[in-house]
Amino acid sequence: MAEKKSVRSEEAAKKYRELAEKVRVYNEAYEAAEPLVSDYEYDMLMQELKKMEKEDPSLAGESSPTQTVGAPVKRQAGITVTHNVPMLSIQDVFEKEEVLSWARDVRSLHPDARFCVEQKIDGLSMTLRYEGGSLVLAETRGDGFVGEDVTLNARVIPDVPEKIEGIPGYLEVRGEAYMKLADFERTNRTQEMEGKRAFANPRNCAAGTLRQLDPEMTRERGLSFFIFNVQDGANELMASHHAGLARLAEAGFAIVPLVLCETDDEIISAIDAIGEMRGNLEYDIDGAVVKIDQTDYRNDFPAGSKYSAGHIAYKYPPEEKETVIRDIEISIGMTGRVNPTAVFDPVKLCGTTVSRATLHNQDFINSLHIGIGDTVCVYKSGEIIPKIKYSIPEKRPAGTVDFQFPTVCPVCGGPIVQIPGMVDMKCINPNCPAQLERHLIHFVGRDAMDIKGFGKENVLTLVREGLLHDIGDIYSLKDHRDLMIEKKLVGLAKSTDKLLASIEKSKENEPWRLLSGLAIDNVGSTSARTIMNYFGSFAKLMASGKEDLLRVPDIGEITADAINEFFHAEENRELIMRLGTAGLKLETDSGSRTDELAGRTYAVTGDVNHFRNRNELISFIEQRGGKCAGSVSKKTYALINNDSTSQSSKNKKARALGVPIITEEEFLLPFK
């Protein structure tokens, strides 16, 4: 019996460790402004972790995600600062009754307690320090105890006063740096025009903007700031939360909207009112915060080492709304894949208006029984991507049927067939114009030839002007310079010359980028690099057979077949020769290849300082005979990470396996 209990305990401990590691990974991604899951999904995992710790307290420790705040600061991003007052989190609850239960506990000790209910702004926490009425420091939260100095960036935020009148002595206030939806959309338009990756949501954009090394970039993108707490200052500011914030508003600060409440009904009414307005605000919120107004009472209600005392946050469930599908559009991807998109009556979700969502494939449509005229429930996956959750059969109009894919391409009229062994459908006409546009957009993008400034709009304009018929035409655009300037196809002379220079520069790219840009099924940037490292040249790759391709690490039958099919088409072989004639590199520079790192496999994570990006560092390693893996294992020679103290999953795995963690400087030392 004891043995069975031991087995169950070990299974529970294993499940706990796996869940805790998953939460840590998601938290680090969130703090790095690259979330992997929605806030709601993260919150549910955290709740499950807390439940397991409550049932078995021996599972929890100081390193548990329930006991830590944020993520360690990356030192290379700026100067670190130790907080005068810890910047802790607020405990989340998901039922209104939990809020009321907490409020009743407060009243049981302090019957005269009042409560402030305020919007929980979805941004990045920042504290400001003032001395003698002047701003002296702005700091991010970091791990709650050590943050990052972002004073120069804070100074260009309009809501952050440089000077304040009438508040002498020392003042420390905490608030949320956030991005208004209009500024977010404007920034993403700029990103797209410059050929850069768009931000996933306003919170990510605000976090990335506040951490910019150039304050002018912060000014251009536009950040806003709400004060939500007085951390330290004169007694007149500290005694009452709402009175202190009102005094700061008089001094010129932007204060988070709040309501002062006394009864349970008033608290719930305020929470509901915030919930109803969240779709109409000019910024995102992700909950309502309830705080004890009398700050002296707060320390009587501690919530653990991770959470500040005297506060609780109610998190709203993900928004879901009903809407009616008015049309289903068919588009063709760069490989010919047929992509169905539902067009529905616009609805507002998580602060933005959405009217379209992918329907994936025919199997998805059949499983949800979706047709034009159907009423469906729409939500945002990860609070970013609009998705259809289900259809409502009782609201289906008479005569409506499940949508069926067309048998011919709506763009070129070519046949549409099902891809063998897959649910996807494909237009098999290689000259389909829709495929061309998407292929070109991919080719000039960062995962392929990475031609700076060659955005989507440039591609579409040049295709429609008849200057681009395939990817080879990109390298003939210099012959049309005068026409491009005359018609202002990509702007004035300066913009045109800048783009043409970027195109010329791309000829120096390693051959794997060209292979990635060809848009062969299942050949992305990682596999393209592996393939070119194996063959060394396009000549050898094009002369290879299926058996040769299967010898390449991580290349399976489906990928081998796709590569074989591509290079057996005469028009594709001619295209490669044409690109070579234009000056693109078709052969890995064997003269620069050495073997000093032969037999070593590295893993790379985090930001890099001596290279433009991690891809360049990986290429540096491979040029010297080494290999790079996407994960840490017993075979890993070393993990390269400039933040050796990071609690990332790769760092932890490296420590557990005894794999050395080295910085770029340490890695590059033998090459200097």
URZIMO-V638147 format. One line per field, one symbol per residue. psi: psi as a letter, one per 40 degrees, with the letter a starting at -180 (. if undefined). A space follows every 10 residues. Layout:
psi=???
This chain:
psi=dddddddddd dddddddddd dddddddddd defgidiidd dddddddddd dddddgdedi adeideeiha iihhdeeahi hhhdhhgiih hiiehddddd dddddddddg dehiihhihg hgahhhhhhh hfeihdihii dbeddhahhf dddddehdeh hdiiiegiah hhiiahhihi dddddddddd dddefihiid iddddddddd eidhdddddd dhiihhheih diaiddeddh dddddddddd eeihhhhihh ididdddddd ddddddedee ieiiieahhh ihdhddedee gifiddiiie iihhhiiihh iiihhdihih ihideehhhh hhhihhihhf eihieiiiec iddddddegh iheihihiih hefdhhihdi igdeehiheh ihihiieihe deeiihihhh eieiihhehe ehdddddddd dddeidebef hhegiddddd dddeeeehei ddedeeddef ddddddefde aadddddddd dddddeeeii ddddddeefh hegadddddd ddddddiddd ddeiadddde ehhehadddd ddddddeehd dddddddddd deeihehhgd dehifeeheh hiihiaiide ididdddddd ddefeiihie ihadehdihh hegeeifidd ddddddefhi hiiddddede e.
